[in-house]
Structure formats: structure tokens, C-alpha cells
Amino acid sequence: MATKITVNNNGSLKIEGEFEIVDKNGDKYDLAGREVVGICRCGLSANKPFCDGSHKGNFDHEAIAFALPPKKA
């Protein structure tokens, strides 16, 4: 399955499919076989970069797709 990232309303980024997550040094996080994870967008998670649900009632964003402006040359 191709990697799919879903921007959830008022919450995390849901990543599913085949992927790996690495830190700034290129070291892989041990995902313990998970094929779906939530990545924190609110900054409140005690388990960053992963979502722990701390955003509930503290983060407001309606996820509606839009087109980015053209890339700069």
C-alpha cells in the first residue's frame, strides 16, 4: 500500500501504509510493526512526535485541501 497522510480536523496527521519515521540524525523510530500512526500537530503531546490525544479541546483546525502556489524557480 502506498503511503497516505490524512490531515485530521482538530487533530493529528494520520500516516498509513509503508513508511519509516526518522529523527534529525536519520535514526529510525521503532514503530513496533505499526502500519498506522498519528503525528502530533498541536505541540501538546507528551509522546512527540506521536499524538497522544492531548489536542482534544485545545487545537482548532478544519482540514480542507487547497492548492499550493507554484514552486519558485
Summary of the structure (lengths in Angstrom):
residues: 73
radius of gyration: 14.1
end to end distance: 32.7
largest distance: 40.8
contacts: 141
relative contact order: 0.23
helix: 0%
strand: 21%
